[in-house]
Amino acid sequence: MDYVCKEVVSFKEANPDRIAPLETVYFGGGTPSLLTVNQLSSMLNMFTTTDNAEISVELDPGTFDMLKL
């Protein structure tokens, strides 16, 4: 998680003119459903999204429950 966040910060610092509000955010691959709600929230808060952004998370049926959903 720390390395992904560092990568995002590095990209944003190196490319400030390429950062625009995101219309789509997809957390997928590597079973992101293993992350806590706080971890997903922290990562999402690193970005600016449009008011009607589509945000989705790939879920492995064995790694979440109704409370997490």
mmCIF file of the N, C-alpha and C atoms, coordinates in Angstrom:
data_MODEL
# 
_entry.id   MODEL 
# 
loop_
_atom_site.group_PDB 
_atom_site.id 
_atom_site.type_symbol 
_atom_site.label_atom_id 
_atom_site.label_alt_id 
_atom_site.label_comp_id 
_atom_site.label_asym_id 
_atom_site.label_entity_id 
_atom_site.label_seq_id 
_atom_site.pdbx_PDB_ins_code 
_atom_site.Cartn_x 
_atom_site.Cartn_y 
_atom_site.Cartn_z 
_atom_site.occupancy 
_atom_site.B_iso_or_equiv 
_atom_site.pdbx_formal_charge 
_atom_site.auth_seq_id 
_atom_site.auth_comp_id 
_atom_site.auth_asym_id 
_atom_site.auth_atom_id 
_atom_site.pdbx_PDB_model_num 
ATOM 1   N N  . MET A 1 1  ? 0.828   -1.190  0.000   1.00 0.00 ? 1  MET A N  1 
ATOM 2   C CA . MET A 1 1  ? 0.000   0.000   0.000   1.00 0.00 ? 1  MET A CA 1 
ATOM 3   C C  . MET A 1 1  ? 0.866   1.245   0.000   1.00 0.00 ? 1  MET A C  1 
ATOM 4   N N  . ASP A 1 2  ? 1.897   1.257   0.849   1.00 0.00 ? 2  ASP A N  1 
ATOM 5   C CA . ASP A 1 2  ? 2.782   2.424   0.919   1.00 0.00 ? 2  ASP A CA 1 
ATOM 6   C C  . ASP A 1 2  ? 3.466   2.688   -0.421  1.00 0.00 ? 2  ASP A C  1 
ATOM 7   N N  . TYR A 1 3  ? 3.891   1.627   -1.103  1.00 0.00 ? 3  TYR A N  1 
ATOM 8   C CA . TYR A 1 3  ? 4.587   1.804   -2.374  1.00 0.00 ? 3  TYR A CA 1 
ATOM 9   C C  . TYR A 1 3  ? 3.649   2.314   -3.470  1.00 0.00 ? 3  TYR A C  1 
ATOM 10  N N  . VAL A 1 4  ? 2.420   1.852   -3.460  1.00 0.00 ? 4  VAL A N  1 
ATOM 11  C CA . VAL A 1 4  ? 1.452   2.347   -4.448  1.00 0.00 ? 4  VAL A CA 1 
ATOM 12  C C  . VAL A 1 4  ? 1.208   3.830   -4.218  1.00 0.00 ? 4  VAL A C  1 
ATOM 13  N N  . CYS A 1 5  ? 1.030   4.230   -2.965  1.00 0.00 ? 5  CYS A N  1 
ATOM 14  C CA . CYS A 1 5  ? 0.803   5.644   -2.657  1.00 0.00 ? 5  CYS A CA 1 
ATOM 15  C C  . CYS A 1 5  ? 2.007   6.493   -3.039  1.00 0.00 ? 5  CYS A C  1 
ATOM 16  N N  . LYS A 1 6  ? 3.214   5.995   -2.795  1.00 0.00 ? 6  LYS A N  1 
ATOM 17  C CA . LYS A 1 6  ? 4.424   6.722   -3.185  1.00 0.00 ? 6  LYS A CA 1 
ATOM 18  C C  . LYS A 1 6  ? 4.487   6.876   -4.703  1.00 0.00 ? 6  LYS A C  1 
ATOM 19  N N  . GLU A 1 7  ? 4.093   5.855   -5.428  1.00 0.00 ? 7  GLU A N  1 
ATOM 20  C CA . GLU A 1 7  ? 4.092   5.906   -6.890  1.00 0.00 ? 7  GLU A CA 1 
ATOM 21  C C  . GLU A 1 7  ? 3.110   6.959   -7.390  1.00 0.00 ? 7  GLU A C  1 
ATOM 22  N N  . VAL A 1 8  ? 1.937   7.013   -6.785  1.00 0.00 ? 8  VAL A N  1 
ATOM 23  C CA . VAL A 1 8  ? 0.938   8.018   -7.169  1.00 0.00 ? 8  VAL A CA 1 
ATOM 24  C C  . VAL A 1 8  ? 1.477   9.419   -6.915  1.00 0.00 ? 8  VAL A C  1 
ATOM 25  N N  . VAL A 1 9  ? 2.050   9.645   -5.752  1.00 0.00 ? 9  VAL A N  1 
ATOM 26  C CA . VAL A 1 9  ? 2.609   10.956  -5.417  1.00 0.00 ? 9  VAL A CA 1 
ATOM 27  C C  . VAL A 1 9  ? 3.718   11.324  -6.394  1.00 0.00 ? 9  VAL A C  1 
ATOM 28  N N  . SER A 1 10 ? 4.593   10.385  -6.694  1.00 0.00 ? 10 SER A N  1 
ATOM 29  C CA . SER A 1 10 ? 5.693   10.641  -7.632  1.00 0.00 ? 10 SER A CA 1 
ATOM 30  C C  . SER A 1 10 ? 5.162   11.024  -9.011  1.00 0.00 ? 10 SER A C  1 
ATOM 31  N N  . PHE A 1 11 ? 4.148   10.310  -9.478  1.00 0.00 ? 11 PHE A N  1 
ATOM 32  C CA . PHE A 1 11 ? 3.580   10.614  -10.786 1.00 0.00 ? 11 PHE A CA 1 
ATOM 33  C C  . PHE A 1 11 ? 2.957   12.003  -10.792 1.00 0.00 ? 11 PHE A C  1 
ATOM 34  N N  . LYS A 1 12 ? 2.194   12.320  -9.746  1.00 0.00 ? 12 LYS A N  1 
ATOM 35  C CA . LYS A 1 12 ? 1.538   13.625  -9.674  1.00 0.00 ? 12 LYS A CA 1 
ATOM 36  C C  . LYS A 1 12 ? 2.565   14.750  -9.637  1.00 0.00 ? 12 LYS A C  1 
ATOM 37  N N  . GLU A 1 13 ? 3.656   14.559  -8.915  1.00 0.00 ? 13 GLU A N  1 
ATOM 38  C CA . GLU A 1 13 ? 4.700   15.591  -8.830  1.00 0.00 ? 13 GLU A CA 1 
ATOM 39  C C  . GLU A 1 13 ? 5.424   15.754  -10.158 1.00 0.00 ? 13 GLU A C  1 
ATOM 40  N N  . ALA A 1 14 ? 5.661   14.663  -10.863 1.00 0.00 ? 14 ALA A N  1 
ATOM 41  C CA . ALA A 1 14 ? 6.394   14.709  -12.128 1.00 0.00 ? 14 ALA A CA 1 
ATOM 42  C C  . ALA A 1 14 ? 5.523   15.162  -13.297 1.00 0.00 ? 14 ALA A C  1 
ATOM 43  N N  . ASN A 1 15 ? 4.198   15.074  -13.137 1.00 0.00 ? 15 ASN A N  1 
ATOM 44  C CA . ASN A 1 15 ? 3.289   15.364  -14.246 1.00 0.00 ? 15 ASN A CA 1 
ATOM 45  C C  . ASN A 1 15 ? 2.120   16.248  -13.816 1.00 0.00 ? 15 ASN A C  1 
ATOM 46  N N  . PRO A 1 16 ? 2.378   17.385  -13.206 1.00 0.00 ? 16 PRO A N  1 
ATOM 47  C CA . PRO A 1 16 ? 1.259   18.189  -12.697 1.00 0.00 ? 16 PRO A CA 1 
ATOM 48  C C  . PRO A 1 16 ? 0.290   18.653  -13.783 1.00 0.00 ? 16 PRO A C  1 
ATOM 49  N N  . ASP A 1 17 ? 0.771   18.793  -15.008 1.00 0.00 ? 17 ASP A N  1 
ATOM 50  C CA . ASP A 1 17 ? -0.092  19.239  -16.099 1.00 0.00 ? 17 ASP A CA 1 
ATOM 51  C C  . ASP A 1 17 ? -0.953  18.114  -16.664 1.00 0.00 ? 17 ASP A C  1 
ATOM 52  N N  . ARG A 1 18 ? -0.697  16.872  -16.259 1.00 0.00 ? 18 ARG A N  1 
ATOM 53  C CA . ARG A 1 18 ? -1.455  15.724  -16.772 1.00 0.00 ? 18 ARG A CA 1 
ATOM 54  C C  . ARG A 1 18 ? -2.499  15.230  -15.772 1.00 0.00 ? 18 ARG A C  1 
ATOM 55  N N  . ILE A 1 19 ? -2.641  15.926  -14.657 1.00 0.00 ? 19 ILE A N  1 
ATOM 56  C CA . ILE A 1 19 ? -3.585  15.498  -13.628 1.00 0.00 ? 19 ILE A CA 1 
ATOM 57  C C  . ILE A 1 19 ? -4.908  16.232  -13.813 1.00 0.00 ? 19 ILE A C  1 
ATOM 58  N N  . ALA A 1 20 ? -5.943  15.486  -14.061 1.00 0.00 ? 20 ALA A N  1 
ATOM 59  C CA . ALA A 1 20 ? -7.285  16.038  -14.213 1.00 0.00 ? 20 ALA A CA 1 
ATOM 60  C C  . ALA A 1 20 ? -8.231  15.204  -13.350 1.00 0.00 ? 20 ALA A C  1 
ATOM 61  N N  . PRO A 1 21 ? -9.383  15.732  -13.014 1.00 0.00 ? 21 PRO A N  1 
ATOM 62  C CA . PRO A 1 21 ? -10.342 14.926  -12.249 1.00 0.00 ? 21 PRO A CA 1 
ATOM 63  C C  . PRO A 1 21 ? -10.655 13.622  -12.994 1.00 0.00 ? 21 PRO A C  1 
ATOM 64  N N  . LEU A 1 22 ? -10.675 12.546  -12.253 1.00 0.00 ? 22 LEU A N  1 
ATOM 65  C CA . LEU A 1 22 ? -10.917 11.238  -12.850 1.00 0.00 ? 22 LEU A CA 1 
ATOM 66  C C  . LEU A 1 22 ? -12.405 10.991  -13.038 1.00 0.00 ? 22 LEU A C  1 
ATOM 67  N N  . GLU A 1 23 ? -12.751 10.409  -14.169 1.00 0.00 ? 23 GLU A N  1 
ATOM 68  C CA . GLU A 1 23 ? -14.134 10.043  -14.450 1.00 0.00 ? 23 GLU A CA 1 
ATOM 69  C C  . GLU A 1 23 ? -14.396 8.589   -14.108 1.00 0.00 ? 23 GLU A C  1 
ATOM 70  N N  . THR A 1 24 ? -13.337 7.789   -14.112 1.00 0.00 ? 24 THR A N  1 
ATOM 71  C CA . THR A 1 24 ? -13.446 6.364   -13.827 1.00 0.00 ? 24 THR A CA 1 
ATOM 72  C C  . THR A 1 24 ? -12.292 5.945   -12.931 1.00 0.00 ? 24 THR A C  1 
ATOM 73  N N  . VAL A 1 25 ? -12.605 5.190   -11.884 1.00 0.00 ? 25 VAL A N  1 
ATOM 74  C CA . VAL A 1 25 ? -11.582 4.628   -11.006 1.00 0.00 ? 25 VAL A CA 1 
ATOM 75  C C  . VAL A 1 25 ? -11.897 3.146   -10.863 1.00 0.00 ? 25 VAL A C  1 
ATOM 76  N N  . TYR A 1 26 ? -10.918 2.306   -11.151 1.00 0.00 ? 26 TYR A N  1 
ATOM 77  C CA . TYR A 1 26 ? -11.102 0.861   -11.065 1.00 0.00 ? 26 TYR A CA 1 
ATOM 78  C C  . TYR A 1 26 ? -9.993  0.279   -10.211 1.00 0.00 ? 26 TYR A C  1 
ATOM 79  N N  . PHE A 1 27 ? -10.349 -0.332  -9.113  1.00 0.00 ? 27 PHE A N  1 
ATOM 80  C CA . PHE A 1 27 ? -9.396  -1.063  -8.286  1.00 0.00 ? 27 PHE A CA 1 
ATOM 81  C C  . PHE A 1 27 ? -9.535  -2.525  -8.679  1.00 0.00 ? 27 PHE A C  1 
ATOM 82  N N  . GLY A 1 28 ? -8.519  -3.053  -9.355  1.00 0.00 ? 28 GLY A N  1 
ATOM 83  C CA . GLY A 1 28 ? -8.614  -4.424  -9.811  1.00 0.00 ? 28 GLY A CA 1 
ATOM 84  C C  . GLY A 1 28 ? -7.262  -5.092  -9.877  1.00 0.00 ? 28 GLY A C  1 
ATOM 85  N N  . GLY A 1 29 ? -7.284  -6.398  -9.998  1.00 0.00 ? 29 GLY A N  1 
ATOM 86  C CA . GLY A 1 29 ? -6.061  -7.176  -10.052 1.00 0.00 ? 29 GLY A CA 1 
ATOM 87  C C  . GLY A 1 29 ? -5.404  -7.245  -8.688  1.00 0.00 ? 29 GLY A C  1 
ATOM 88  N N  . GLY A 1 30 ? -4.879  -8.383  -8.330  1.00 0.00 ? 30 GLY A N  1 
ATOM 89  C CA . GLY A 1 30 ? -4.216  -8.508  -7.038  1.00 0.00 ? 30 GLY A CA 1 
ATOM 90  C C  . GLY A 1 30 ? -5.179  -8.534  -5.865  1.00 0.00 ? 30 GLY A C  1 
ATOM 91  N N  . THR A 1 31 ? -6.435  -8.786  -6.123  1.00 0.00 ? 31 THR A N  1 
ATOM 92  C CA . THR A 1 31 ? -7.483  -8.897  -5.108  1.00 0.00 ? 31 THR A CA 1 
ATOM 93  C C  . THR A 1 31 ? -7.552  -7.677  -4.196  1.00 0.00 ? 31 THR A C  1 
ATOM 94  N N  . PRO A 1 32 ? -7.949  -6.518  -4.719  1.00 0.00 ? 32 PRO A N  1 
ATOM 95  C CA . PRO A 1 32 ? -8.054  -5.322  -3.902  1.00 0.00 ? 32 PRO A CA 1 
ATOM 96  C C  . PRO A 1 32 ? -9.062  -5.460  -2.762  1.00 0.00 ? 32 PRO A C  1 
ATOM 97  N N  . SER A 1 33 ? -9.927  -6.467  -2.823  1.00 0.00 ? 33 SER A N  1 
ATOM 98  C CA . SER A 1 33 ? -10.885 -6.662  -1.737  1.00 0.00 ? 33 SER A CA 1 
ATOM 99  C C  . SER A 1 33 ? -10.197 -7.116  -0.444  1.00 0.00 ? 33 SER A C  1 
ATOM 100 N N  . LEU A 1 34 ? -8.909  -7.445  -0.523  1.00 0.00 ? 34 LEU A N  1 
ATOM 101 C CA . LEU A 1 34 ? -8.152  -7.757  0.698   1.00 0.00 ? 34 LEU A CA 1 
ATOM 102 C C  . LEU A 1 34 ? -7.786  -6.491  1.474   1.00 0.00 ? 34 LEU A C  1 
ATOM 103 N N  . LEU A 1 35 ? -7.851  -5.339  0.805   1.00 0.00 ? 35 LEU A N  1 
ATOM 104 C CA . LEU A 1 35 ? -7.567  -4.077  1.483   1.00 0.00 ? 35 LEU A CA 1 
ATOM 105 C C  . LEU A 1 35 ? -8.707  -3.729  2.426   1.00 0.00 ? 35 LEU A C  1 
ATOM 106 N N  . THR A 1 36 ? -8.394  -2.993  3.466   1.00 0.00 ? 36 THR A N  1 
ATOM 107 C CA . THR A 1 36 ? -9.437  -2.530  4.372   1.00 0.00 ? 36 THR A CA 1 
ATOM 108 C C  . THR A 1 36 ? -10.194 -1.379  3.715   1.00 0.00 ? 36 THR A C  1 
ATOM 109 N N  . VAL A 1 37 ? -11.349 -1.078  4.254   1.00 0.00 ? 37 VAL A N  1 
ATOM 110 C CA . VAL A 1 37 ? -12.123 0.054   3.760   1.00 0.00 ? 37 VAL A CA 1 
ATOM 111 C C  . VAL A 1 37 ? -11.308 1.334   3.913   1.00 0.00 ? 37 VAL A C  1 
ATOM 112 N N  . ASN A 1 38 ? -10.600 1.484   5.026   1.00 0.00 ? 38 ASN A N  1 
ATOM 113 C CA . ASN A 1 38 ? -9.768  2.672   5.245   1.00 0.00 ? 38 ASN A CA 1 
ATOM 114 C C  . ASN A 1 38 ? -8.649  2.775   4.214   1.00 0.00 ? 38 ASN A C  1 
ATOM 115 N N  . GLN A 1 39 ? -8.036  1.652   3.843   1.00 0.00 ? 39 GLN A N  1 
ATOM 116 C CA . GLN A 1 39 ? -6.973  1.670   2.838   1.00 0.00 ? 39 GLN A CA 1 
ATOM 117 C C  . GLN A 1 39 ? -7.521  2.089   1.476   1.00 0.00 ? 39 GLN A C  1 
ATOM 118 N N  . LEU A 1 40 ? -8.647  1.527   1.084   1.00 0.00 ? 40 LEU A N  1 
ATOM 119 C CA . LEU A 1 40 ? -9.256  1.917   -0.193  1.00 0.00 ? 40 LEU A CA 1 
ATOM 120 C C  . LEU A 1 40 ? -9.642  3.392   -0.185  1.00 0.00 ? 40 LEU A C  1 
ATOM 121 N N  . SER A 1 41 ? -10.205 3.834   0.917   1.00 0.00 ? 41 SER A N  1 
ATOM 122 C CA . SER A 1 41 ? -10.601 5.231   1.039   1.00 0.00 ? 41 SER A CA 1 
ATOM 123 C C  . SER A 1 41 ? -9.393  6.157   0.955   1.00 0.00 ? 41 SER A C  1 
ATOM 124 N N  . SER A 1 42 ? -8.316  5.809   1.646   1.00 0.00 ? 42 SER A N  1 
ATOM 125 C CA . SER A 1 42 ? -7.100  6.626   1.618   1.00 0.00 ? 42 SER A CA 1 
ATOM 126 C C  . SER A 1 42 ? -6.546  6.734   0.206   1.00 0.00 ? 42 SER A C  1 
ATOM 127 N N  . MET A 1 43 ? -6.540  5.616   -0.504  1.00 0.00 ? 43 MET A N  1 
ATOM 128 C CA . MET A 1 43 ? -6.024  5.637   -1.867  1.00 0.00 ? 43 MET A CA 1 
ATOM 129 C C  . MET A 1 43 ? -6.923  6.473   -2.771  1.00 0.00 ? 43 MET A C  1 
ATOM 130 N N  . LEU A 1 44 ? -8.217  6.320   -2.639  1.00 0.00 ? 44 LEU A N  1 
ATOM 131 C CA . LEU A 1 44 ? -9.140  7.084   -3.470  1.00 0.00 ? 44 LEU A CA 1 
ATOM 132 C C  . LEU A 1 44 ? -9.022  8.577   -3.182  1.00 0.00 ? 44 LEU A C  1 
ATOM 133 N N  . ASN A 1 45 ? -8.782  8.934   -1.951  1.00 0.00 ? 45 ASN A N  1 
ATOM 134 C CA . ASN A 1 45 ? -8.661  10.345  -1.574  1.00 0.00 ? 45 ASN A CA 1 
ATOM 135 C C  . ASN A 1 45 ? -7.397  11.004  -2.108  1.00 0.00 ? 45 ASN A C  1 
ATOM 136 N N  . MET A 1 46 ? -6.515  10.242  -2.704  1.00 0.00 ? 46 MET A N  1 
ATOM 137 C CA . MET A 1 46 ? -5.317  10.798  -3.319  1.00 0.00 ? 46 MET A CA 1 
ATOM 138 C C  . MET A 1 46 ? -5.649  11.458  -4.657  1.00 0.00 ? 46 MET A C  1 
ATOM 139 N N  . PHE A 1 47 ? -6.850  11.236  -5.145  1.00 0.00 ? 47 PHE A N  1 
ATOM 140 C CA . PHE A 1 47 ? -7.256  11.726  -6.454  1.00 0.00 ? 47 PHE A CA 1 
ATOM 141 C C  . PHE A 1 47 ? -8.440  12.659  -6.332  1.00 0.00 ? 47 PHE A C  1 
ATOM 142 N N  . THR A 1 48 ? -8.603  13.480  -7.342  1.00 0.00 ? 48 THR A N  1 
ATOM 143 C CA . THR A 1 48 ? -9.806  14.279  -7.494  1.00 0.00 ? 48 THR A CA 1 
ATOM 144 C C  . THR A 1 48 ? -10.665 13.565  -8.521  1.00 0.00 ? 48 THR A C  1 
ATOM 145 N N  . THR A 1 49 ? -11.941 13.414  -8.223  1.00 0.00 ? 49 THR A N  1 
ATOM 146 C CA . THR A 1 49 ? -12.856 12.762  -9.153  1.00 0.00 ? 49 THR A CA 1 
ATOM 147 C C  . THR A 1 49 ? -13.951 13.742  -9.565  1.00 0.00 ? 49 THR A C  1 
ATOM 148 N N  . THR A 1 50 ? -14.556 13.452  -10.695 1.00 0.00 ? 50 THR A N  1 
ATOM 149 C CA . THR A 1 50 ? -15.702 14.247  -11.124 1.00 0.00 ? 50 THR A CA 1 
ATOM 150 C C  . THR A 1 50 ? -16.891 13.895  -10.232 1.00 0.00 ? 50 THR A C  1 
ATOM 151 N N  . ASP A 1 51 ? -17.915 14.740  -10.255 1.00 0.00 ? 51 ASP A N  1 
ATOM 152 C CA . ASP A 1 51 ? -19.094 14.503  -9.423  1.00 0.00 ? 51 ASP A CA 1 
ATOM 153 C C  . ASP A 1 51 ? -19.807 13.198  -9.761  1.00 0.00 ? 51 ASP A C  1 
ATOM 154 N N  . ASN A 1 52 ? -19.729 12.781  -10.999 1.00 0.00 ? 52 ASN A N  1 
ATOM 155 C CA . ASN A 1 52 ? -20.417 11.557  -11.419 1.00 0.00 ? 52 ASN A CA 1 
ATOM 156 C C  . ASN A 1 52 ? -19.439 10.443  -11.780 1.00 0.00 ? 52 ASN A C  1 
ATOM 157 N N  . ALA A 1 53 ? -18.304 10.406  -11.103 1.00 0.00 ? 53 ALA A N  1 
ATOM 158 C CA . ALA A 1 53 ? -17.285 9.384   -11.399 1.00 0.00 ? 53 ALA A CA 1 
ATOM 159 C C  . ALA A 1 53 ? -17.815 7.988   -11.116 1.00 0.00 ? 53 ALA A C  1 
ATOM 160 N N  . GLU A 1 54 ? -17.409 7.055   -11.965 1.00 0.00 ? 54 GLU A N  1 
ATOM 161 C CA . GLU A 1 54 ? -17.715 5.643   -11.744 1.00 0.00 ? 54 GLU A CA 1 
ATOM 162 C C  . GLU A 1 54 ? -16.541 5.040   -10.976 1.00 0.00 ? 54 GLU A C  1 
ATOM 163 N N  . ILE A 1 55 ? -16.808 4.472   -9.811  1.00 0.00 ? 55 ILE A N  1 
ATOM 164 C CA . ILE A 1 55 ? -15.771 3.882   -8.972  1.00 0.00 ? 55 ILE A CA 1 
ATOM 165 C C  . ILE A 1 55 ? -16.161 2.440   -8.715  1.00 0.00 ? 55 ILE A C  1 
ATOM 166 N N  . SER A 1 56 ? -15.261 1.511   -9.080  1.00 0.00 ? 56 SER A N  1 
ATOM 167 C CA . SER A 1 56 ? -15.571 0.095   -8.884  1.00 0.00 ? 56 SER A CA 1 
ATOM 168 C C  . SER A 1 56 ? -14.361 -0.637  -8.310  1.00 0.00 ? 56 SER A C  1 
ATOM 169 N N  . VAL A 1 57 ? -14.663 -1.743  -7.631  1.00 0.00 ? 57 VAL A N  1 
ATOM 170 C CA . VAL A 1 57 ? -13.636 -2.560  -6.989  1.00 0.00 ? 57 VAL A CA 1 
ATOM 171 C C  . VAL A 1 57 ? -13.880 -4.010  -7.376  1.00 0.00 ? 57 VAL A C  1 
ATOM 172 N N  . GLU A 1 58 ? -12.837 -4.667  -7.875  1.00 0.00 ? 58 GLU A N  1 
ATOM 173 C CA . GLU A 1 58 ? -12.919 -6.083  -8.186  1.00 0.00 ? 58 GLU A CA 1 
ATOM 174 C C  . GLU A 1 58 ? -12.939 -6.861  -6.865  1.00 0.00 ? 58 GLU A C  1 
ATOM 175 N N  . LEU A 1 59 ? -13.894 -7.758  -6.705  1.00 0.00 ? 59 LEU A N  1 
ATOM 176 C CA . LEU A 1 59 ? -14.027 -8.506  -5.464  1.00 0.00 ? 59 LEU A CA 1 
ATOM 177 C C  . LEU A 1 59 ? -13.896 -9.995  -5.700  1.00 0.00 ? 59 LEU A C  1 
ATOM 178 N N  . ASP A 1 60 ? -13.117 -10.643 -4.874  1.00 0.00 ? 60 ASP A N  1 
ATOM 179 C CA . ASP A 1 60 ? -13.027 -12.098 -4.838  1.00 0.00 ? 60 ASP A CA 1 
ATOM 180 C C  . ASP A 1 60 ? -14.050 -12.553 -3.806  1.00 0.00 ? 60 ASP A C  1 
ATOM 181 N N  . PRO A 1 61 ? -14.973 -13.435 -4.169  1.00 0.00 ? 61 PRO A N  1 
ATOM 182 C CA . PRO A 1 61 ? -16.038 -13.821 -3.237  1.00 0.00 ? 61 PRO A CA 1 
ATOM 183 C C  . PRO A 1 61 ? -15.552 -14.298 -1.867  1.00 0.00 ? 61 PRO A C  1 
ATOM 184 N N  . GLY A 1 62 ? -14.333 -14.774 -1.784  1.00 0.00 ? 62 GLY A N  1 
ATOM 185 C CA . GLY A 1 62 ? -13.826 -15.270 -0.507  1.00 0.00 ? 62 GLY A CA 1 
ATOM 186 C C  . GLY A 1 62 ? -13.171 -14.209 0.360   1.00 0.00 ? 62 GLY A C  1 
ATOM 187 N N  . THR A 1 63 ? -13.152 -12.945 -0.096  1.00 0.00 ? 63 THR A N  1 
ATOM 188 C CA . THR A 1 63 ? -12.395 -11.923 0.639   1.00 0.00 ? 63 THR A CA 1 
ATOM 189 C C  . THR A 1 63 ? -13.245 -10.749 1.127   1.00 0.00 ? 63 THR A C  1 
ATOM 190 N N  . PHE A 1 64 ? -14.564 -10.895 1.112   1.00 0.00 ? 64 PHE A N  1 
ATOM 191 C CA . PHE A 1 64 ? -15.403 -9.817  1.634   1.00 0.00 ? 64 PHE A CA 1 
ATOM 192 C C  . PHE A 1 64 ? -16.682 -10.405 2.197   1.00 0.00 ? 64 PHE A C  1 
ATOM 193 N N  . ASP A 1 65 ? -17.363 -9.611  2.982   1.00 0.00 ? 65 ASP A N  1 
ATOM 194 C CA . ASP A 1 65 ? -18.647 -9.995  3.518   1.00 0.00 ? 65 ASP A CA 1 
ATOM 195 C C  . ASP A 1 65 ? -19.633 -8.847  3.286   1.00 0.00 ? 65 ASP A C  1 
ATOM 196 N N  . MET A 1 66 ? -20.855 -9.000  3.722   1.00 0.00 ? 66 MET A N  1 
ATOM 197 C CA . MET A 1 66 ? -21.871 -7.979  3.479   1.00 0.00 ? 66 MET A CA 1 
ATOM 198 C C  . MET A 1 66 ? -21.529 -6.668  4.180   1.00 0.00 ? 66 MET A C  1 
ATOM 199 N N  . LEU A 1 67 ? -20.906 -6.725  5.346   1.00 0.00 ? 67 LEU A N  1 
ATOM 200 C CA . LEU A 1 67 ? -20.530 -5.502  6.044   1.00 0.00 ? 67 LEU A CA 1 
ATOM 201 C C  . LEU A 1 67 ? -19.495 -4.713  5.238   1.00 0.00 ? 67 LEU A C  1 
ATOM 202 N N  . LYS A 1 68 ? -18.498 -5.402  4.711   1.00 0.00 ? 68 LYS A N  1 
ATOM 203 C CA . LYS A 1 68 ? -17.478 -4.745  3.906   1.00 0.00 ? 68 LYS A CA 1 
ATOM 204 C C  . LYS A 1 68 ? -18.070 -4.230  2.589   1.00 0.00 ? 68 LYS A C  1 
ATOM 205 N N  . LEU A 1 69 ? -18.983 -4.985  2.028   1.00 0.00 ? 69 LEU A N  1 
ATOM 206 C CA . LEU A 1 69 ? -19.619 -4.575  0.786   1.00 0.00 ? 69 LEU A CA 1 
ATOM 207 C C  . LEU A 1 69 ? -20.390 -3.281  0.990   1.00 0.00 ? 69 LEU A C  1 
# 
